[in-house]
Amino acid sequence: MPELPSIEIFKRFLESTSLKQEIQSVKVNNPEILMNTSQAELTDELWGQEFIQGKRYGKYLFAQLKNNNYLTFHFGMTGYLKYFQKESDPYIRLQVEFTNGYKLGFDDMRKFGQVWLTRDPEEFLKEKKLGPDALEIDFKTFKKLFKKRKGQLKPLLLNQNFIAGIGNLYADEILYQSGIHPLSKADKLDEPELRLLFNEMKRVLYKAIDNEDRIDTLPSSFLLPHRYLNGECPQGGALKIIKAGGRTTYFCPGYQKLF
């Protein structure tokens, strides 16, 4: 499932390909992906408009239109954006065509993605009850999140209502880089450990963005290039696989301390 680094890359892709181009048509191949809007309403609102910027929050992308509406995307498990002229693709679920002949497509093989027409992103995020964005949060707010939280750390990082943007892969990486066991209890971390977790969260996410969210290009000191069955920890020894909050979790037992 695309996590925060992928959505940031999609935002930059949108801004590098699709801004300030007049929209002449909208084609919805799978209306079931539309949330709280119809194909007719979407077409009416987008026709003659232009995208002026992209905004990202957690795993959501907001494509702002000139009329201050937003075409809003959640990418599900396999969604991403394409910019093309004549390419034929059976997985394009939504297509926005510009007067220059190019098209912006929402490609989603598994069809778990969703698209909204949003008037107010702040209100939209409030309705979703999302926690602070993992890249926008400051340490003071981060520390406050952990007050009176007694659950296991890995499921907490995956909870989008706690903090928005982190998914299964990067939760494992952040915990590995912090040297913290995924089953550690949140209320057992003291301020230096929380500071370390905060710093590593930012560093890992920015590194993933810099590397275009390609696991094979991450440094060998990262967990993710080794995160597979019978894989080895970057500093030696076998990776262990457990379930944390129902999710498959990889960690290095000799390195990550249980609090």
RODO-2510 file (C-alpha; in nm, 4 decimals, decimal comma):
residues 259
     n   res          X          Y          Z
     1     m     0,0000     0,0000     0,0000
     2     p     0,1442     0,3435    -0,0887
     3     e     0,2730     0,5188     0,2231
     4     l     0,3651     0,8820     0,2852
     5     p     0,6824     0,8796     0,0688
     6     s     0,4847     0,7528    -0,2328
     7     i     0,2141     1,0158    -0,1863
     8     e     0,4754     1,2909    -0,1665
     9     i     0,6245     1,1606    -0,4915
    10     f     0,2768     1,1525    -0,6518
    11     k     0,2285     1,5144    -0,5417
    12     r     0,5541     1,6184    -0,7056
    13     f     0,4621     1,4217    -1,0185
    14     l     0,1263     1,5999    -1,0370
    15     e     0,2962     1,9377    -1,0011
    16     s     0,5642     1,8601    -1,2600
    17     t     0,3189     1,7362    -1,5255
    18     s    -0,0369     1,8617    -1,4829
    19     l    -0,0567     2,2188    -1,3530
    20     k    -0,1972     2,5183    -1,5459
    21     q    -0,3502     2,3089    -1,8250
    22     e    -0,7157     2,3547    -1,9097
    23     i    -0,9329     2,0492    -1,8471
    24     q    -1,1574     1,9612    -2,1413
    25     s    -1,3077     1,6295    -2,0302
    26     v    -1,3307     1,3788    -1,7460
    27     k    -1,3775     1,0059    -1,7974
    28     v    -1,4721     0,7770    -1,5086
    29     n    -1,4247     0,4123    -1,6034
    30     n    -1,5181     0,2825    -1,2582
    31     p    -1,7756     0,5061    -1,0853
    32     e    -1,7551     0,2961    -0,7684
    33     i    -1,4260     0,4679    -0,6775
    34     l    -1,6099     0,8030    -0,6459
    35     m    -1,6954     0,9020    -0,2895
    36     n    -1,9708     1,1557    -0,2112
    37     t    -1,9860     1,2743    -0,5720
    38     s    -2,1211     1,1552    -0,9066
    39     q    -1,9585     1,1370    -1,2456
    40     a    -2,1829     1,4219    -1,3681
    41     e    -2,0952     1,6474    -1,0749
    42     l    -1,7251     1,5721    -1,1105
    43     t    -1,7334     1,6539    -1,4820
    44     d    -1,9238     1,9804    -1,4231
    45     e    -1,6822     2,0955    -1,1538
    46     l    -1,3635     2,0069    -1,3448
    47     w    -1,4576     2,1179    -1,6970
    48     g    -1,2649     2,4321    -1,7984
    49     q    -1,0668     2,4319    -1,4750
    50     e    -0,6926     2,3938    -1,4117
    51     f    -0,4926     2,2310    -1,1348
    52     i    -0,2893     2,4978    -0,9568
    53     q    -0,1039     2,2964    -0,6914
    54     g    -0,0891     1,9702    -0,5024
    55     k    -0,1136     1,9208    -0,1280
    56     r    -0,0380     1,6062     0,0700
    57     y    -0,1536     1,5028     0,4143
    58     g    -0,0690     1,1565     0,5420
    59     k    -0,1711     0,9165     0,2652
    60     y    -0,4089     1,1623     0,0934
    61     l    -0,3315     1,3819    -0,2080
    62     f    -0,5323     1,6989    -0,2751
    63     a    -0,5108     1,8384    -0,6313
    64     q    -0,6276     2,1984    -0,5985
    65     l    -0,8327     2,3469    -0,8824
    66     k    -0,8488     2,7101    -0,9863
    67     n    -1,2017     2,7347    -0,8387
    68     n    -1,0606     2,6171    -0,5004
    69     n    -1,2225     2,2753    -0,5163
    70     y    -0,9910     1,9755    -0,4716
    71     l    -0,9753     1,6445    -0,6534
    72     t    -0,8760     1,4216    -0,3630
    73     f    -0,7093     1,0811    -0,3914
    74     h    -0,6499     0,7874    -0,1614
    75     f    -0,4418     0,5325    -0,3483
    76     g    -0,5540     0,2120    -0,1784
    77     m    -0,3079    -0,0726    -0,2297
    78     t    -0,1928    -0,0270    -0,5897
    79     g    -0,2960     0,3226    -0,7021
    80     y    -0,0693     0,5808    -0,8665
    81     l    -0,0845     0,8666    -1,1196
    82     k     0,0059     0,8542    -1,4896
    83     y     0,0491     1,1382    -1,7403
    84     f     0,0203     1,0267    -2,1014
    85     q    -0,1187     1,0913    -2,4498
    86     k    -0,2273     0,7717    -2,6233
    87     e    -0,1256     0,4906    -2,3905
    88     s    -0,3947     0,2248    -2,3421
    89     d    -0,4208     0,0837    -1,9900
    90     p    -0,7051    -0,1338    -1,8550
    91     y    -0,6417    -0,0134    -1,4974
    92     i    -0,7089     0,3583    -1,5544
    93     r    -1,0091     0,4186    -1,3257
    94     l    -1,0340     0,7961    -1,3723
    95     q    -0,8959     1,0092    -1,6534
    96     v    -0,8692     1,3881    -1,6788
    97     e    -0,7971     1,5124    -2,0314
    98     f    -0,6367     1,8512    -2,0979
    99     t    -0,6757     2,0707    -2,4058
   100     n    -0,3104     1,9996    -2,4979
   101     g    -0,4020     1,6353    -2,5670
   102     y    -0,2365     1,4943    -2,2547
   103     k    -0,4224     1,3027    -1,9860
   104     l    -0,3798     1,2557    -1,6131
   105     g    -0,4868     0,9041    -1,5160
   106     f    -0,5568     0,7404    -1,1816
   107     d    -0,4219     0,3879    -1,2329
   108     d    -0,5286     0,1280    -0,9771
   109     m    -0,5017    -0,2428    -1,0603
   110     r    -0,6654    -0,3686    -0,7377
   111     k    -0,9351    -0,0980    -0,7464
   112     f    -0,9156    -0,0196    -0,3732
   113     g    -0,8412     0,3507    -0,4301
   114     q    -1,0957     0,6257    -0,3740
   115     v    -1,1556     0,9716    -0,5211
   116     w    -1,3482     1,2642    -0,3733
   117     l    -1,4432     1,6121    -0,4871
   118     t    -1,3553     1,8130    -0,1780
   119     r    -1,4508     2,1719    -0,0982
   120     d    -1,2502     2,2073     0,2234
   121     p    -0,9457     1,9838     0,2920
   122     e    -0,9370     2,0853     0,6597
   123     e    -1,2953     1,9735     0,7089
   124     f    -1,2270     1,6558     0,5099
   125     l    -0,9314     1,5678     0,7353
   126     k    -1,1345     1,6451     1,0453
   127     e    -1,4073     1,4054     0,9301
   128     k    -1,1442     1,1358     0,8743
   129     k    -1,0139     1,2013     1,2290
   130     l    -0,6547     1,1819     1,1105
   131     g    -0,3675     1,2416     1,3471
   132     p    -0,0857     1,4877     1,2715
   133     d     0,1065     1,4355     0,9491
   134     a     0,4285     1,2426     1,0150
   135     l     0,6458     1,4969     0,8311
   136     e     0,4726     1,8098     0,9596
   137     i     0,4573     1,7239     1,3297
   138     d     0,7034     1,8861     1,5726
   139     f     0,8615     1,7074     1,8679
   140     k     0,6502     1,8827     2,1306
   141     t     0,3299     1,7559     1,9656
   142     f     0,4856     1,4146     1,9014
   143     k     0,5740     1,3740     2,2690
   144     k     0,2249     1,4805     2,3722
   145     l     0,0724     1,2078     2,1502
   146     f     0,2337     0,9412     2,3665
   147     k     0,0909     1,0677     2,6939
   148     k    -0,1243     0,7970     2,8517
   149     r    -0,0835     0,5667     2,5479
   150     k    -0,0104     0,2144     2,6723
   151     g    -0,0417     0,0075     2,3563
   152     q     0,2273    -0,1640     2,1526
   153     l     0,4393     0,0717     1,9490
   154     k     0,4106    -0,0798     1,6000
   155     p     0,0271    -0,0807     1,5874
   156     l     0,0290     0,2725     1,7257
   157     l     0,2528     0,3982     1,4433
   158     l     0,0179     0,2329     1,1918
   159     n    -0,2896     0,4006     1,3411
   160     q    -0,3723     0,6892     1,1041
   161     n    -0,5820     0,8540     1,3770
   162     f    -0,2690     0,8663     1,5935
   163     i    -0,0202     0,9843     1,3303
   164     a    -0,0886     1,0042     0,9580
   165     g     0,1231     0,8628     0,6769
   166     i     0,3173     0,5656     0,8147
   167     g     0,2390     0,2169     0,6844
   168     n     0,3677    -0,1317     0,7546
   169     l     0,7017    -0,1120     0,5705
   170     y     0,8218     0,2212     0,7018
   171     a     0,7023     0,1465     1,0552
   172     d     0,9413    -0,1502     1,0531
   173     e     1,2220     0,0686     0,9184
   174     i     1,1654     0,3508     1,1676
   175     l     1,1639     0,1080     1,4610
   176     y     1,4759    -0,0665     1,3322
   177     q     1,6661     0,2591     1,2892
   178     s     1,5571     0,3585     1,6405
   179     g     1,6706     0,0258     1,7879
   180     i     1,3247    -0,0299     1,9387
   181     h     1,1367    -0,3611     1,9422
   182     p     0,7978    -0,3349     1,7633
   183     l     0,6129    -0,4822     2,0633
   184     s     0,7525    -0,2226     2,3051
   185     k     0,4881    -0,0414     2,5082
   186     a     0,4431     0,3244     2,4146
   187     d     0,4321     0,4406     2,7775
   188     k     0,7711     0,2798     2,8519
   189     l     0,9667     0,5182     2,6283
   190     d     1,1336     0,8092     2,8052
   191     e     1,2034     1,1473     2,6448
   192     p     1,5445     1,0568     2,4896
   193     e     1,3917     0,7434     2,3340
   194     l     1,0945     0,9411     2,2024
   195     r     1,3341     1,2007     2,0600
   196     l     1,5297     0,9240     1,8861
   197     l     1,2093     0,7721     1,7457
   198     f     1,0948     1,1168     1,6243
   199     n     1,4277     1,1925     1,4555
   200     e     1,4479     0,8528     1,2884
   201     m     1,0878     0,8804     1,1654
   202     k     1,1735     1,2051     0,9871
   203     r     1,5075     1,0794     0,8556
   204     v     1,3653     0,7536     0,7186
   205     l     1,0693     0,9213     0,5459
   206     y     1,2852     1,1929     0,3878
   207     k     1,5404     0,9332     0,2744
   208     a     1,2622     0,7268     0,1158
   209     i     1,1352     1,0349    -0,0700
   210     d     1,4881     1,1224    -0,1880
   211     n     1,5206     0,7661    -0,3192
   212     e     1,1870     0,7845    -0,5054
   213     d     1,0440     0,5265    -0,2623
   214     r     1,2497     0,2542    -0,4310
   215     i     1,3534    -0,0005    -0,1706
   216     d     1,6331    -0,1377    -0,3904
   217     t     1,8095     0,2012    -0,3835
   218     l     1,7995     0,2489    -0,0057
   219     p     2,1315     0,2161     0,1808
   220     s     2,2333    -0,1367     0,2848
   221     s     2,2210    -0,0110     0,6452
   222     f     1,8412     0,0084     0,6087
   223     l     1,6191    -0,2852     0,7018
   224     l     1,3891    -0,2740     0,3978
   225     p     1,6395    -0,4031     0,1363
   226     h     1,6785    -0,7136     0,3582
   227     r     1,3097    -0,7457     0,4556
   228     y     1,2154    -1,0822     0,3074
   229     l     1,1823    -1,4440     0,4175
   230     n     1,5197    -1,5716     0,5467
   231     g     1,6651    -1,2230     0,5184
   232     e     1,9497    -1,1088     0,7423
   233     c     1,9765    -0,8014     0,9607
   234     p     2,1985    -0,5309     0,8118
   235     q     2,4525    -0,5802     1,0937
   236     g     2,4295    -0,9616     1,0847
   237     g     2,2009    -1,2281     1,2257
   238     a     1,8642    -1,3514     1,1062
   239     l     1,5603    -1,1279     1,0761
   240     k     1,2679    -1,2406     1,2877
   241     i     0,9064    -1,2269     1,1642
   242     i     0,6148    -1,1790     1,4041
   243     k     0,2642    -1,0355     1,4007
   244     a     0,2098    -0,6924     1,5573
   245     g    -0,1435    -0,5583     1,5529
   246     g    -0,2286    -0,8271     1,2977
   247     r     0,0428    -0,7060     1,0568
   248     t     0,3489    -0,8989     0,9422
   249     t     0,6465    -0,7401     1,1148
   250     y     1,0207    -0,7819     1,0567
   251     f     1,2794    -0,6886     1,3179
   252     c     1,6291    -0,7682     1,4440
   253     p     1,6019    -0,9327     1,7868
   254     g     1,9659    -0,8765     1,8819
   255     y     1,9496    -0,5056     1,8053
   256     q     1,5995    -0,3795     1,8822
   257     k     1,5367    -0,3415     2,2530
   258     l     1,2024    -0,4362     2,4110
   259     f     1,0790    -0,1646     2,6477
***
